[in-house]
Amino acid sequence: MRSILTGFGVAWGIFMFVVMMGIGNGFNNGLRQNVDGISQNSMFVFPNATTVEYKGFNAGRFWTMNNEDIDLLKDNIPEIQYIAGMLFNNQGGKTVRADRSESYSFRGIDANHTKIEKLNVLQGRTFNCLDLKEKRKICVIGKQVYDQLFNPGEQAVGQQISVDGRYYMVIGVVNGSDNMNIGGNANSTVFVPITTMQQVNNFGNDIHMVCIAAYEDVNIKDIEEKVKDLIKAKHSIAPVDDAALNSFNIQEMFLMFKYLYLGIQILTWIVGMGTLLAGVVGISNIMLVSIRERRNEIGIRRALGAKPKVILRQIMNESLFLTFIAGYAGFLLGVLLLTGLEKISQMNDDGTSMFVNPQISFGMGITALIILVISGLIAGLIPAKSAMQIKAIDALRDE
């Protein structure tokens, strides 16, 4: 009975370690999934009303960015790998094909946009430089748009759709991330070349947002202020007017998730290993009690010629066996619980879950088992030394 209760301590320690590590992985996977589809080393800039008087302009002035801002940033910040302008209309317009119609987001993008926001091409292609130069009346539609306007398996490329009474030829179907999108869900969006949208919607050369991706060895935070300073200077905005030009970068989100996950891992190791250590100490104490009760048996075996290493091996094996069996039971129960949680999360997953695939990796499982073996050896070390000190004559005298 004592062995069972002590073994429960070891089982509970491994169980807590596995479950907490799996839950931590589940939240980490969920958080990363929610920023999936956007380049990690990217930033986005968009204008707002000014709040500071500057160069004769009153506070509260509304202003817009334009195509020249993209050229300005490209020419002056060599750390930029990709830069793209974007126009969007989340209110969308009535999109019609044959007898089917719906309202979708309507976005103008350029050829570099897909390098920043990942769009998986299901049919056809995305835009190229010639499409933008010639302001072609073409479009790329999201998967949800395709599903609602076309029959399953139907070829959309080459077909015409109407958006607010203007006709565009479909050149591609794309599938974007459901969790994080810039300017609207890509799957429920009709994309057109930004130059085409500027022309047909009378935007001139205005753009609503500048999307930037830096080279991998560049910290996007280091160029964020350079970008804002250049745009502010060009549009006569006070350098201290931070509200007039908003920006955010994805790298900060990834770093936040990274540090949060690291904190969860550290807490998991502290709680799991602390509980396991308590169980190991308990097993060591039980083994000491067991040796005290078997003192005569060990003495007799020593008198009959049993070598010290045989006694040592016996005690260590018993300790290792008890620790491993108890720990493996805790490990198995932890994995079963995580499997159940995974199935529940899949049943309730609506595409924006913050809890995804709560499992531990194969390497972490092997690590847990190695910890068990080491714990068993440590638990048997002191009892084994105690058994080695039993002298045959003393044990027989007690008998």
C-alpha positions in Angstrom: 0.0 0.0 0.0 2.8 2.4 0.9 4.5 1.6 -2.4 1.3 2.3 -4.3 0.8 5.7 -2.7 4.5 6.7 -3.2 4.3 5.5 -6.8 1.3 7.7 -7.2 3.5 10.7 -6.5 5.8 9.8 -9.3 2.9 9.1 -11.7 1.3 12.4 -10.7 4.6 14.3 -11.4 5.0 12.9 -14.9 1.3 13.3 -15.5 1.4 17.0 -14.7 4.6 17.4 -16.8 3.0 15.8 -19.9 -0.4 17.5 -19.6 1.0 21.0 -18.9 3.6 20.7 -21.7 0.9 19.5 -24.1 -1.5 22.3 -23.1 1.3 24.8 -23.5 2.0 23.4 -27.0 -1.7 23.6 -27.8 -1.9 27.3 -26.9 1.3 28.0 -28.7 0.0 26.3 -31.9 -3.2 28.2 -31.6 -1.5 31.5 -31.2 0.8 30.9 -34.1 -2.1 29.7 -36.3 -3.9 33.0 -35.7 -1.0 34.9 -37.3 -0.4 32.3 -40.0 -0.5 33.6 -43.5 1.4 36.8 -42.9 5.1 37.3 -43.3 6.7 37.2 -39.8 9.1 40.1 -40.7 6.5 42.5 -41.9 4.9 45.8 -41.0 1.8 47.7 -42.1 1.4 51.5 -42.2 -1.9 53.5 -42.7 -2.9 57.1 -42.3 -5.1 58.8 -39.8 -6.2 62.4 -39.0 -3.4 64.6 -37.7 -3.5 65.8 -34.1 -0.8 68.4 -34.1 -0.6 71.7 -36.0 2.3 71.8 -38.4 3.6 74.0 -41.2 0.4 76.0 -41.4 -1.9 73.0 -41.4 -4.5 72.7 -38.6 -4.8 69.6 -36.4 -7.5 67.2 -37.6 -6.4 67.3 -41.2 -7.2 64.2 -43.2 -4.6 63.0 -45.6 -3.8 60.0 -47.8 -0.7 58.1 -48.9 0.0 57.6 -52.6 2.1 55.7 -55.1 5.0 58.0 -54.6 5.3 56.9 -51.0 6.1 53.4 -52.1 8.9 54.7 -54.4 10.2 57.0 -51.7 10.5 54.1 -49.2 11.9 51.7 -51.7 14.7 54.2 -52.7 15.7 55.2 -49.2 15.4 52.1 -47.1 17.5 49.2 -48.6 16.4 46.8 -45.8 13.0 46.5 -47.5 12.7 43.3 -49.4 9.1 43.6 -50.6 6.7 46.6 -50.5 3.1 46.8 -51.7 0.3 49.3 -51.7 -3.2 48.3 -50.9 -6.7 49.7 -51.4 -9.7 48.1 -49.7 -13.4 48.4 -49.3 -14.6 46.1 -46.6 -18.2 47.1 -47.2 -17.6 45.5 -50.6 -20.0 45.6 -53.4 -22.7 43.4 -54.9 -20.8 40.6 -56.8 -22.9 38.8 -59.4 -22.3 35.7 -61.6 -25.3 34.4 -63.6 -28.1 33.9 -61.1 -25.9 34.0 -58.0 -25.0 37.2 -56.1 -23.4 38.1 -52.7 -21.4 41.0 -51.2 -17.7 40.5 -50.6 -14.7 42.6 -49.6 -13.1 44.3 -52.5 -9.4 44.9 -52.4 -6.8 46.4 -54.7 -3.3 44.8 -54.4 -0.2 44.7 -56.5 2.2 41.9 -57.6 4.3 42.0 -54.4 1.4 41.6 -52.0 1.4 37.8 -52.2 5.0 37.8 -50.9 3.7 39.5 -47.7 0.3 37.9 -47.3 0.4 34.3 -48.3 -2.3 33.3 -50.8 -2.3 29.7 -51.9 -3.3 29.5 -55.6 -6.0 26.9 -56.2 -6.7 27.8 -59.8 -5.0 30.0 -62.3 -2.5 32.7 -61.1 -2.2 35.9 -59.2 -1.3 39.3 -60.6 1.9 40.2 -62.4 3.6 43.6 -63.2 2.0 43.7 -66.7 -1.5 43.4 -65.2 -0.8 46.5 -63.1 0.9 48.4 -65.8 -2.0 47.9 -68.3 -4.7 48.3 -65.5 -6.4 45.1 -66.7 -10.0 44.5 -65.6 -9.2 41.1 -64.1 -9.7 39.7 -60.6 -8.6 36.9 -58.3 -11.3 35.5 -56.0 -11.1 33.8 -52.6 -12.2 30.3 -52.0 -15.4 31.3 -50.3 -16.3 33.5 -53.2 -15.7 30.6 -55.6 -17.7 28.2 -53.5 -20.7 30.5 -53.5 -20.6 31.7 -57.1 -19.4 28.5 -58.9 -20.4 24.9 -58.9 -18.0 22.4 -57.2 -15.2 21.5 -59.6 -16.2 24.2 -62.1 -13.3 26.1 -63.8 -13.5 29.7 -62.7 -10.5 31.0 -64.7 -11.7 32.8 -67.8 -15.2 33.5 -66.4 -16.7 36.9 -65.9 -18.1 38.3 -62.6 -19.7 41.7 -62.0 -18.7 43.9 -59.0 -21.0 46.9 -58.5 -21.9 46.7 -62.2 -18.3 46.5 -63.5 -17.2 43.3 -65.1 -13.9 41.6 -64.3 -12.4 38.3 -65.7 -11.4 35.8 -63.1 -7.7 34.8 -63.5 -7.3 32.8 -60.3 -8.8 31.3 -57.1 -6.8 31.6 -53.9 -7.1 30.2 -50.4 -5.8 32.4 -47.6 -5.5 32.1 -43.8 -8.9 32.2 -42.0 -7.3 33.6 -38.8 -5.4 36.8 -39.6 -5.8 38.9 -42.7 -5.0 42.5 -43.6 -8.0 44.4 -44.9 -10.4 41.5 -44.7 -10.7 37.7 -44.9 -8.9 36.7 -48.1 -11.3 33.8 -48.7 -14.2 36.1 -48.9 -12.5 38.8 -51.0 -12.4 39.8 -54.6 -8.9 41.1 -55.5 -8.2 43.4 -58.4 -4.9 45.1 -59.5 -4.5 48.2 -57.4 -4.0 50.4 -60.5 -7.3 49.1 -61.8 -9.1 49.9 -58.6 -7.6 53.3 -58.5 -8.9 54.0 -62.0 -12.4 52.5 -61.8 -13.1 53.9 -58.3 -11.6 57.3 -58.9 -9.0 57.0 -56.2 -6.3 58.7 -58.4 -3.0 57.5 -57.1 -4.1 57.2 -53.5 -3.5 54.1 -51.4 -5.0 53.1 -48.1 -2.1 51.0 -46.7 1.5 50.3 -47.3 2.6 46.7 -46.6 6.3 46.1 -46.0 8.4 42.9 -45.6 12.1 43.3 -44.6 14.9 40.8 -45.3 15.2 38.0 -42.9 18.4 39.3 -41.2 16.7 42.7 -40.5 14.7 43.5 -37.4 11.5 45.1 -38.8 11.3 47.3 -35.6 14.6 48.9 -36.6 13.1 50.3 -39.9 9.6 51.1 -38.6 10.6 54.6 -37.4 12.5 55.3 -40.6 9.4 54.5 -42.6 7.2 56.7 -40.5 9.7 59.6 -40.5 10.0 59.6 -44.3 6.2 59.5 -44.9 5.6 62.2 -42.3 8.2 64.5 -43.9 6.7 64.0 -47.4 3.2 64.8 -46.2 4.1 67.7 -43.9 3.1 65.9 -40.7 4.7 66.9 -37.4 7.4 64.4 -36.4 5.8 64.1 -32.9 2.3 63.4 -34.3 2.3 59.6 -33.7 -1.5 59.4 -34.1 -1.4 60.7 -37.7 0.4 57.6 -39.0 -0.5 54.2 -37.5 1.6 51.1 -37.8 1.9 47.6 -36.5 4.4 44.8 -37.1 3.9 41.1 -37.0 7.3 40.4 -35.5 6.2 41.9 -32.2 3.3 39.5 -32.1 5.6 36.5 -32.8 8.0 37.7 -30.1 5.1 38.0 -27.6 4.0 34.5 -28.4 7.5 33.2 -28.1 8.1 34.7 -24.7 4.6 33.6 -23.5 5.4 30.0 -24.6 8.8 30.1 -23.0 7.2 31.2 -19.7 4.7 28.3 -20.0 7.5 25.8 -20.6 9.5 27.1 -17.6 6.4 26.9 -15.3 5.8 23.4 -16.6 9.3 22.2 -15.8 9.2 23.7 -12.3 5.8 22.2 -11.4 6.4 18.9 -13.1 9.9 18.3 -11.9 9.0 19.5 -8.4 6.2 17.0 -8.1 8.3 14.3 -9.6 11.1 15.0 -7.1 8.7 14.7 -4.2 7.6 11.3 -5.6 11.3 10.2 -6.0 12.0 11.2 -2.4 9.0 9.1 -1.3 10.2 6.1 -3.2 13.6 6.4 -1.7 12.1 6.5 1.7 9.9 3.5 1.0 13.0 1.6 -0.2 14.8 2.5 3.0 11.9 1.1 5.0 11.9 -2.0 2.9 15.6 -2.6 3.4 15.2 -2.2 7.2 12.4 -4.8 7.1 14.6 -7.1 4.9 17.7 -6.6 7.0 17.9 -10.3 8.0 17.3 -11.5 4.5 20.1 -9.3 3.1 22.4 -10.4 5.9 21.7 -14.1 5.2 22.4 -13.6 1.5 25.7 -11.9 2.4 26.6 -14.8 4.7 25.9 -17.2 1.9 28.3 -15.4 -0.4 26.2 -12.9 -2.3 28.6 -10.2 -3.6 27.9 -6.5 -2.8 27.3 -5.6 -6.4 24.5 -8.3 -6.5 22.7 -6.7 -3.5 23.3 -3.2 -5.1 21.9 -4.3 -8.4 18.8 -5.8 -6.7 18.0 -2.6 -4.8 18.6 -0.4 -7.8 16.5 -2.6 -10.1 13.6 -2.6 -7.6 13.7 1.2 -7.3 14.0 1.7 -11.0 11.2 -0.7 -11.7 8.8 1.0 -9.2 9.7 4.5 -10.5 9.4 3.5 -14.2 6.1 1.7 -13.8 4.5 4.5 -11.8 6.0 7.2 -14.2 4.9 5.3 -17.3 1.4 5.0 -16.0 1.3 8.8 -15.4 2.8 9.4 -18.9 0.2 7.2 -20.5 -2.7 8.8 -18.7 -1.3 12.3 -19.6 -1.1 11.4 -23.3 -4.6 9.9 -23.2 -6.0 13.1 -21.6 -4.2 15.2 -24.3 -5.7 13.0 -27.0 -9.1 13.6 -25.6 -8.6 17.3 -25.4 -7.4 17.3 -29.0 -10.5 15.6 -30.2 -12.7 18.0 -28.3 -10.9 21.0 -29.7 -11.3 19.6 -33.2 -15.0 19.2 -32.7 -15.4 22.8 -31.6 -12.8 24.3 -34.0 -14.3 27.1 -36.1 -11.0 28.0 -37.8 -10.1 30.6 -35.2 -9.3 28.4 -32.2 -6.7 29.5 -29.7 -6.0 25.8 -28.7 -4.7 23.5 -31.5 -3.0 20.1 -31.4 -2.3 19.9 -27.6 0.4 17.1 -27.8 4.0 16.7 -26.8 6.6 16.0 -29.3 8.3 12.6 -29.7 11.6 14.2 -28.4 9.8 15.5 -25.3 8.3 12.0 -24.7 11.7 10.4 -24.9 13.0 13.1 -22.5 10.3 12.3 -20.0 11.2 8.6 -20.1 14.9 9.4 -19.7 14.0 11.5 -16.7 12.1 8.6 -15.3 15.1 6.3 -15.6 17.4 8.8 -14.0 14.8 9.4 -11.2 14.6 5.7 -10.5 18.4 5.4 -10.2 18.6 8.4 -7.9 15.7 7.0 -5.8 17.6 3.7 -5.3 21.0 5.2 -4.7 20.7 5.9 -1.0 18.8 2.7 -0.1 21.4 0.7 -2.1 24.2 2.3 -0.1 22.3 1.5 3.1 21.9 -2.1 2.0 25.6 -2.4 1.2 26.5 -1.3 4.8 24.6 -4.3 6.3 27.1 -6.8 7.7 26.2 -10.5 7.7 27.2 -11.1 11.4 25.1 -8.1 12.6 22.1 -9.3 10.7 22.4 -12.9 12.0 22.9 -11.6 15.6 19.6 -9.7 15.2 18.0 -12.9 14.0 
